[in-house]
């Protein structure tokens, strides 16, 4: 019988995925691990690659539903790979400056001045 080496732990997730980090000693946790959200890099939307159309021939285009694929890869076309990715949200996703204010609180029912 040959002995197999012990299994290696999975590498940490990189990119937009959440990585699991163990709780520090002495902290009560539900499942023993906490999820840490990492910022996602967004395409700039301004470079030539972002403005290019999908080629329809690469493996990522072939996977897109609009080209008859299933959509499991969820990656941009190889000709649309942005080289200027940033952590900031694109201008179209910025919050609107004229958002309505919160409504005023209801009047106090037990007002003693009445």
DSSP file (Angstrom, degrees, kcal/mol; ACC not computed):
  #  RESIDUE AA STRUCTURE BP1 BP2  ACC     N-H-->O    O-->H-N    N-H-->O    O-->H-N    TCO  KAPPA ALPHA  PHI   PSI    X-CA   Y-CA   Z-CA
    1    1 A X              0   0    0      0, 0.0     2,-0.3     0, 0.0     0, 0.0   0.000 360.0 360.0 360.0 136.1    0.0    0.0    0.0
    2    2 A X        -     0   0    0      1,-0.0     2,-0.5     0, 0.0     0, 0.0  -0.749 360.0-128.3 -97.3 147.1    1.3    3.4   -0.8
    3    3 A X        -     0   0    0     -2,-0.3     2,-0.3     0, 0.0    -1,-0.0  -0.808  17.7-145.2 -97.2 132.7    0.7    6.3    1.5
    4    4 A X        -     0   0    0     -2,-0.5     3,-0.1     1,-0.1     2,-0.0  -0.696  23.3-109.0 -93.0 146.2   -0.8    9.5    0.1
    5    5 A X        -     0   0    0     -2,-0.3     3,-0.1     1,-0.1    -1,-0.1  -0.363  46.8 -89.5 -68.4 156.2    0.2   12.9    1.3
    6    6 A X        -     0   0    0      1,-0.1    -1,-0.1    -2,-0.0     2,-0.0  -0.337  53.3 -93.0 -64.7 149.2   -2.4   14.8    3.5
    7    7 A X        -     0   0    0     -3,-0.1     2,-0.2     1,-0.1    -1,-0.1  -0.341  39.5-124.4 -64.8 142.6   -4.7   17.0    1.4
    8    8 A X        -     0   0    0      1,-0.1    -1,-0.1    -3,-0.1     3,-0.1  -0.599  27.7-105.3 -85.1 146.9   -3.7   20.6    1.1
    9    9 A X        -     0   0    0     -2,-0.2    -1,-0.1     1,-0.1     2,-0.1  -0.377  44.8 -94.2 -68.6 153.5   -6.1   23.4    2.2
   10   10 A X        -     0   0    0      1,-0.1    -1,-0.1    -2,-0.0     3,-0.1  -0.385  43.6-108.3 -67.0 143.3   -7.8   25.3   -0.6
   11   11 A X        -     0   0    0      1,-0.1    -1,-0.1    -3,-0.1     3,-0.1  -0.365  43.2 -92.7 -68.8 154.2   -6.1   28.5   -1.7
   12   12 A X        -     0   0    0      1,-0.1     2,-0.2     7,-0.1    -1,-0.1  -0.335  44.6-103.0 -66.8 150.2   -7.8   31.8   -0.7
   13   13 A X        -     0   0    0      5,-0.1     2,-0.3    -3,-0.1    -1,-0.1  -0.515  37.9-157.5 -74.3 140.0  -10.2   33.3   -3.2
   14   14 A X        +     0   0    0     -2,-0.2     2,-0.4    -3,-0.1     3,-0.4  -0.904  50.4  16.3-120.1 146.9   -8.8   36.3   -5.1
   15   15 A X  S    S-     0   0    0     -2,-0.3    23,-0.1     1,-0.2    -2,-0.0  -0.787 122.1 -10.9 101.8-137.9  -10.6   39.1   -6.9
   16   16 A X  S    S+     0   0    0     -2,-0.4    22,-0.3    25,-0.1    -1,-0.2   0.498 106.0 102.5 -82.0  -3.7  -14.3   40.0   -6.3
   17   17 A X  S    S-     0   0    0     -3,-0.4     2,-0.3    20,-0.1    21,-0.1  -0.422  77.0-111.0 -81.2 156.9  -15.1   36.8   -4.3
   18   18 A X        -     0   0    0     19,-0.1     2,-0.3    -2,-0.1    19,-0.2  -0.682  28.2-147.7 -86.0 137.9  -15.4   36.8   -0.6
   19   19 A X  E     -A   36   0A   0     17,-1.2    17,-2.0    -2,-0.3     2,-0.4  -0.809  14.4-122.7-104.0 146.7  -12.7   35.1    1.4
   20   20 A X  E     -A   35   0A   0     -2,-0.3     2,-0.4    15,-0.2    15,-0.2  -0.760  27.2-172.9 -92.3 134.9  -13.3   33.3    4.6
   21   21 A X  E     -A   34   0A   0     13,-2.5    13,-2.4    -2,-0.4    11,-0.0  -0.990  24.8-118.2-126.4 130.6  -11.3   34.4    7.6
   22   22 A X  E     -A   33   0A   0     -2,-0.4    11,-0.2    11,-0.2     2,-0.1  -0.339  34.4-103.9 -68.5 151.1  -11.3   32.7   11.0
   23   23 A X        -     0   0    0      9,-1.2    -1,-0.1     1,-0.1     3,-0.1  -0.409  40.8-104.2 -67.6 147.6  -12.5   34.6   14.0
   24   24 A X    >   -     0   0    0      1,-0.1     3,-1.6    -2,-0.1    -1,-0.1  -0.293  52.6 -77.3 -66.0 161.7   -9.8   35.8   16.4
   25   25 A X  T 3  S+     0   0    0      1,-0.2    -1,-0.1    -3,-0.1     3,-0.1  -0.346 118.1  24.0 -62.5 137.2   -9.4   33.8   19.7
   26   26 A X  T 3  S+     0   0    0      1,-0.3     2,-0.5    -3,-0.1    -1,-0.2   0.381  91.9 117.9  90.9  -3.7  -12.1   34.7   22.3
   27   27 A X    <   -     0   0    0     -3,-1.6     2,-0.4    -4,-0.0    -1,-0.3  -0.850  62.3-132.1-100.8 128.8  -14.7   35.9   19.8
   28   28 A X        +     0   0    0     -2,-0.5     2,-0.3    -3,-0.1    -4,-0.1  -0.627  32.0 177.8 -78.4 132.0  -17.9   34.0   19.6
   29   29 A X        -     0   0    0     -2,-0.4     5,-0.1     1,-0.1    -2,-0.0  -0.968  33.4-133.1-136.1 152.2  -19.0   33.1   16.1
   30   30 A X  S    S+     0   0    0     -2,-0.3    -1,-0.1     1,-0.2     4,-0.1   0.976 103.4  10.5 -68.1 -57.2  -21.9   31.2   14.6
   31   31 A X  S    S-     0   0    0      2,-0.4    -1,-0.2     0, 0.0     3,-0.1   0.416 104.4-107.0-107.1   1.6  -20.0   29.0   12.1
   32   32 A X  S    S+     0   0    0      1,-0.1    -9,-1.2   -10,-0.0     2,-0.3   0.247  94.8  70.1  94.6 -14.9  -16.5   29.6   13.1
   33   33 A X  E     -A   22   0A   0    -11,-0.2    -2,-0.4   -13,-0.0     2,-0.4  -0.976  63.9-148.8-136.7 150.5  -15.6   31.8   10.1
   34   34 A X  E     -A   21   0A   0    -13,-2.4   -13,-2.5    -2,-0.3     2,-0.5  -0.900  19.6-125.8-115.4 147.5  -16.6   35.3    8.9
   35   35 A X  E     -A   20   0A   0     -2,-0.4     2,-0.6   -15,-0.2   -15,-0.2  -0.797  18.7-157.3 -93.6 133.6  -16.9   36.4    5.3
   36   36 A X  E     -A   19   0A   0    -17,-2.0   -17,-1.2    -2,-0.5     2,-0.4  -0.949  11.5-140.3-111.5 120.4  -14.9   39.5    4.3
   37   37 A X        -     0   0    0     -2,-0.6     2,-0.3   -19,-0.2   -19,-0.1  -0.638  15.4-156.8 -81.3 133.8  -16.2   41.4    1.3
   38   38 A X        -     0   0    0     -2,-0.4     2,-0.1   -22,-0.3   -24,-0.0  -0.840  26.4-100.7-108.1 149.2  -13.5   42.7   -1.0
   39   39 A X        -     0   0    0     -2,-0.3     2,-0.4     1,-0.1    49,-0.1  -0.405  36.7-129.2 -67.3 142.5  -14.0   45.6   -3.4
   40   40 A X        -     0   0    0     47,-0.2     2,-0.4   -24,-0.1    -1,-0.1  -0.770  15.4-123.1 -95.6 136.1  -14.6   44.5   -7.0
   41   41 A X        -     0   0    0     -2,-0.4     2,-0.3    44,-0.1    46,-0.2  -0.643  30.2-155.3 -78.1 131.6  -12.6   46.0   -9.8
   42   42 A X  B     -B   86   0B   0     44,-3.4    44,-2.2    -2,-0.4    46,-0.1  -0.766  19.7-105.9-107.3 151.6  -14.8   47.7  -12.3
   43   43 A X        -     0   0    0     -2,-0.3    42,-0.1    42,-0.2    47,-0.1  -0.461  25.9-129.1 -71.0 149.8  -14.2   48.4  -16.0
   44   44 A X        -     0   0    0     -2,-0.1    -1,-0.1     1,-0.1    41,-0.1   0.849  22.3-148.0 -72.4 -33.7  -13.4   52.0  -16.8
   45   45 A X  S    S+     0   0    0     45,-0.1    -1,-0.1     1,-0.0    -2,-0.0   0.485  79.8  75.7  81.2   2.3  -16.0   52.2  -19.6
   46   46 A X        +     0   0    0     38,-0.1    -1,-0.0     5,-0.0    -3,-0.0   0.636  68.8  90.1-119.6 -21.5  -13.9   54.7  -21.5
   47   47 A X  S  > S-     0   0    0      1,-0.1     4,-1.6    37,-0.0     5,-0.1  -0.188  87.4-103.5 -77.8 172.6  -11.0   52.9  -23.2
   48   48 A X  H  > S+     0   0    0      1,-0.2     4,-0.9     2,-0.2    -1,-0.1   0.850 120.5  54.6 -64.5 -35.2  -11.1   51.3  -26.6
   49   49 A X  H  4 S+     0   0    0      1,-0.2     3,-0.4     2,-0.2    -1,-0.2   0.895 107.6  49.1 -67.3 -38.9  -11.5   47.8  -25.2
   50   50 A X  H  4 S+     0   0    0      1,-0.2    -1,-0.2    31,-0.1    -2,-0.2   0.843 113.1  47.6 -68.1 -31.7  -14.6   48.8  -23.2
   51   51 A X  H  < S+     0   0    0     -4,-1.6    -1,-0.2     2,-0.0    -2,-0.2   0.601  90.5 104.1 -85.2 -11.3  -16.1   50.5  -26.3
   52   52 A X  S  < S-     0   0    0     -4,-0.9     2,-0.1    -3,-0.4     3,-0.1  -0.371  73.7-117.2 -71.4 148.7  -15.4   47.5  -28.6
   53   53 A X        -     0   0    0      1,-0.1     2,-0.2    -2,-0.1    -1,-0.1  -0.393  39.5 -86.6 -77.6 163.5  -18.3   45.2  -29.5
   54   54 A X        -     0   0    0      1,-0.1    -1,-0.1    -2,-0.1    22,-0.0  -0.484  31.8-141.3 -67.3 139.6  -18.3   41.5  -28.6
   55   55 A X        -     0   0    0     -2,-0.2    -1,-0.1     1,-0.1    -2,-0.0   0.842  16.9-146.8 -74.9 -32.7  -16.5   39.4  -31.2
   56   56 A X  S    S+     0   0    0      1,-0.0    -1,-0.1     2,-0.0    -2,-0.1   0.432  81.1  75.1  82.6  -1.3  -18.9   36.5  -31.0
   57   57 A X        +     0   0    0      4,-0.0    -1,-0.0     5,-0.0    -3,-0.0   0.664  69.0  89.2-116.7 -23.6  -16.2   34.0  -31.7
   58   58 A X  S  > S-     0   0    0      1,-0.1     4,-2.3     4,-0.0     5,-0.2  -0.189  89.1-103.5 -73.8 171.3  -14.1   33.6  -28.5
   59   59 A X  H  > S+     0   0    0      1,-0.2     4,-0.9     2,-0.2    -1,-0.1   0.820 121.2  52.2 -67.0 -29.9  -15.0   31.1  -25.9
   60   60 A X  H  > S+     0   0    0      2,-0.2     4,-0.7     1,-0.2    -1,-0.2   0.880 110.5  47.0 -75.0 -37.2  -16.5   33.7  -23.6
   61   61 A X  H >4 S+     0   0    0      1,-0.2     3,-0.9     2,-0.2     8,-0.3   0.888 108.5  56.2 -67.0 -38.3  -18.8   35.0  -26.4
   62   62 A X  H 3< S+     0   0    0     -4,-2.3    -1,-0.2     1,-0.3    -2,-0.2   0.780 106.5  51.5 -64.3 -25.2  -19.8   31.5  -27.3
   63   63 A X  H 3< S+     0   0    0     -4,-0.9     8,-1.4     6,-0.2    -1,-0.3   0.651  87.3 104.1 -84.3 -16.5  -20.9   31.1  -23.6
   64   64 A X  S X<>S-     0   0    0     -3,-0.9     5,-2.8    -4,-0.7     3,-1.5  -0.413  75.1-131.0 -69.7 139.5  -23.1   34.2  -23.6
   65   65 A X  G > 5S+     0   0    0      1,-0.3     3,-1.6     3,-0.2    -1,-0.1   0.834 106.2  61.3 -59.1 -32.6  -26.8   33.6  -23.9
   66   66 A X  G 3 5S+     0   0    0      1,-0.3    -1,-0.3     2,-0.1    -4,-0.1   0.696 107.8  44.8 -70.8 -14.9  -27.2   36.2  -26.7
   67   67 A X  G < 5S-     0   0    0     -3,-1.5    -1,-0.3    -6,-0.3    -2,-0.2   0.196 131.5 -92.3-107.6  13.7  -24.8   34.0  -28.8
   68   68 A X  T < 5S+     0   0    0     -3,-1.6    -3,-0.2     1,-0.3    -2,-0.1   0.559  84.6 129.1  92.7   9.4  -26.6   30.8  -27.8
   69   69 A X      < -     0   0    0     -5,-2.8    -1,-0.3    -8,-0.3    -6,-0.2  -0.307  67.2-115.9 -91.5 178.6  -24.5   29.8  -24.8
   70   70 A X        -     0   0    0     -2,-0.1    -6,-0.1    -8,-0.1    -5,-0.1   0.816  39.6-129.3 -84.3 -34.1  -25.5   28.8  -21.3
   71   71 A X        +     0   0    0     -8,-1.4    -7,-0.1    -7,-0.1    -8,-0.1   0.732  65.3 129.2  92.3  24.6  -23.9   31.8  -19.6
   72   72 A X        +     0   0    0     -9,-0.2    -8,-0.1     1,-0.1    -9,-0.0   0.784  68.0  54.0 -84.0 -26.7  -21.9   29.9  -16.9
   73   73 A X  S    S-     0   0    0    -13,-0.1    -1,-0.1   -10,-0.1   -13,-0.1   0.889  78.2-167.7 -75.8 -38.3  -18.5   31.5  -17.5
   74   74 A X        +     0   0    0      1,-0.2     2,-0.3   -14,-0.2   -14,-0.1   0.895  35.1 137.4  52.5  49.3  -19.8   35.1  -17.1
   75   75 A X        -     0   0    0    -15,-0.2    -1,-0.2     1,-0.0     3,-0.1  -0.894  56.0-106.0-120.8 152.2  -16.6   36.7  -18.5
   76   76 A X        -     0   0    0     -2,-0.3   -16,-0.1     1,-0.1   -15,-0.1  -0.336  49.3 -82.2 -72.7 160.7  -16.3   39.6  -20.9
   77   77 A X    >   -     0   0    0    -17,-0.1     3,-1.6     1,-0.1    -1,-0.1  -0.250  38.8-117.9 -55.9 147.3  -15.2   39.0  -24.5
   78   78 A X  G >  S+     0   0    0      1,-0.3     3,-0.8     2,-0.2    -1,-0.1   0.795 117.0  53.8 -62.4 -27.5  -11.5   38.7  -25.0
   79   79 A X  G 3  S+     0   0    0      1,-0.2    -1,-0.3   -26,-0.1   -27,-0.2   0.580 105.5  55.6 -81.4  -9.0  -11.5   41.8  -27.2
   80   80 A X  G <  S+     0   0    0     -3,-1.6     2,-0.7   -29,-0.1    -1,-0.2   0.094  70.2 134.4-109.9  21.5  -13.3   43.7  -24.4
   81   81 A X    <   -     0   0    0     -3,-0.8     2,-0.2    -5,-0.1   -32,-0.1  -0.631  51.4-139.1 -75.1 113.2  -10.7   43.1  -21.6
   82   82 A X        -     0   0    0     -2,-0.7     3,-0.3     1,-0.1    -2,-0.1  -0.523  17.5-167.7 -75.7 135.3  -10.2   46.5  -19.9
   83   83 A X  S    S+     0   0    0     -2,-0.2    -1,-0.1     1,-0.2    -2,-0.0   0.451  82.6  63.0 -99.0  -3.2   -6.6   47.3  -19.0
   84   84 A X        +     0   0    0      2,-0.0    -1,-0.2     0, 0.0   -42,-0.1  -0.155  69.9 161.7-112.5  37.4   -7.7   50.3  -16.8
   85   85 A X        -     0   0    0     -3,-0.3     2,-0.3   -42,-0.1   -42,-0.2  -0.277  14.0-177.2 -61.8 144.3   -9.7   48.5  -14.2
   86   86 A X  B     -B   42   0B   0    -44,-2.2   -44,-3.4     2,-0.2     4,-0.1  -0.924  38.2-124.3-139.5 161.7  -10.3   50.5  -11.0
   87   87 A X  S    S+     0   0    0     -2,-0.3   -47,-0.2   -46,-0.2     2,-0.1   0.645  84.5  95.5 -81.2 -15.4  -12.0   50.1   -7.6
   88   88 A X  S    S-     0   0    0    -46,-0.1   -46,-0.3     1,-0.1    -2,-0.2  -0.445  84.2-108.8 -75.8 150.0  -14.2   53.1   -8.2
   89   89 A X        -     0   0    0     -2,-0.1    -1,-0.1     1,-0.1    -2,-0.1  -0.465  40.0-100.7 -72.9 148.5  -17.7   52.6   -9.5
   90   90 A X    >   -     0   0    0     -2,-0.1     3,-1.7     1,-0.1     4,-0.3  -0.283  36.4-104.7 -65.3 159.5  -18.3   53.8  -13.1
   91   91 A X  G >  S+     0   0    0      1,-0.3     3,-1.2     2,-0.2    -1,-0.1   0.808 119.4  60.9 -58.1 -30.7  -20.0   57.3  -13.5
   92   92 A X  G 3  S+     0   0    0      1,-0.3    -1,-0.3     0, 0.0    -2,-0.0   0.753 104.0  50.0 -68.9 -22.0  -23.3   55.6  -14.4
   93   93 A X  G <  S+     0   0    0     -3,-1.7    -1,-0.3     2,-0.0    -2,-0.2   0.364  83.5 118.8 -97.0   4.9  -23.4   53.8  -11.1
   94   94 A X  S <  S-     0   0    0     -3,-1.2     3,-0.1    -4,-0.3    -4,-0.0  -0.395  75.3 -98.1 -69.4 147.7  -22.8   56.9   -9.0
   95   95 A X        -     0   0    0      1,-0.1     2,-0.2    -2,-0.1    -1,-0.1  -0.326  41.9-103.5 -66.1 149.6  -25.6   57.9   -6.6
   96   96 A X    >   -     0   0    0      1,-0.1     3,-0.6    -3,-0.1    -1,-0.1  -0.520  20.0-143.0 -74.7 137.5  -28.0   60.6   -7.7
   97   97 A X  T 3  S+     0   0    0      1,-0.2     2,-0.4    -2,-0.2    -1,-0.1   0.791  93.8  56.7 -73.3 -25.8  -27.4   64.0   -6.2
   98   98 A X  T 3  S+     0   0    0      2,-0.0    -1,-0.2     3,-0.0     2,-0.2  -0.288  70.3 152.1-103.0  48.2  -31.1   64.9   -5.9
   99   99 A X    <   -     0   0    0     -3,-0.6    -4,-0.0    -2,-0.4     2,-0.0  -0.567  52.2-104.5 -75.7 141.0  -32.3   62.0   -3.8
  100  100 A X        -     0   0    0     -2,-0.2    -1,-0.1     1,-0.1     3,-0.1  -0.330  35.8-112.9 -66.9 147.4  -35.4   62.9   -1.7
  101  101 A X        -     0   0    0      1,-0.1    -1,-0.1    -3,-0.1     3,-0.1  -0.303  41.3 -85.4 -73.2 161.8  -34.8   63.4    2.0
  102  102 A X        -     0   0    0      1,-0.1    -1,-0.1    -2,-0.0     3,-0.1  -0.398  53.3-100.3 -66.0 145.0  -36.2   61.0    4.5
  103  103 A X        -     0   0    0      1,-0.1    -1,-0.1    -3,-0.1     3,-0.1  -0.303  45.0 -96.1 -65.2 152.6  -39.8   61.8    5.5
  104  104 A X        -     0   0    0      1,-0.1    -1,-0.1    -3,-0.1     3,-0.1  -0.307  47.6 -94.9 -66.8 154.4  -40.2   63.7    8.8
  105  105 A X        -     0   0    0      1,-0.1    -1,-0.1    -3,-0.1     3,-0.1  -0.326  48.3 -94.5 -67.6 153.6  -41.0   61.5   11.9
  106  106 A X        -     0   0    0      1,-0.1    -1,-0.1    -3,-0.1     3,-0.1  -0.294  51.1 -91.0 -65.2 153.7  -44.7   61.1   12.8
  107  107 A X        -     0   0    0      1,-0.1     2,-0.4    -3,-0.1    -1,-0.1  -0.306  47.6 -96.3 -65.9 151.5  -46.0   63.6   15.4
  108  108 A X    >   -     0   0    0      1,-0.2     3,-0.7    -3,-0.1    -1,-0.1  -0.538  28.7-155.3 -71.6 125.0  -45.8   62.5   19.0
  109  109 A X  T 3  S+     0   0    0     -2,-0.4     2,-0.6     1,-0.3    -1,-0.2   0.846  90.2  53.2 -71.1 -33.7  -49.2   61.0   20.0
  110  110 A X  T 3  S+     0   0    0     -3,-0.0     2,-0.5     3,-0.0    -1,-0.3  -0.332  72.9 161.2-100.1  51.4  -48.7   61.8   23.7
  111  111 A X    X   -     0   0    0     -3,-0.7     3,-0.9    -2,-0.6    -4,-0.0  -0.617  27.9-157.9 -74.1 122.8  -47.9   65.5   23.3
  112  112 A X  T 3  S+     0   0    0     -2,-0.5    -1,-0.2     1,-0.2    -2,-0.0   0.577  80.0  76.9 -80.1  -9.7  -48.5   67.1   26.8
  113  113 A X  T 3         0   0    0      1,-0.2    -1,-0.2     0, 0.0    -2,-0.0   0.583 360.0 360.0 -79.6  -7.0  -49.0   70.6   25.4
  114  114 A X    <         0   0    0     -3,-0.9    -1,-0.2     0, 0.0    -2,-0.1   0.479 360.0 360.0 -77.9 360.0  -52.6   69.8   24.2
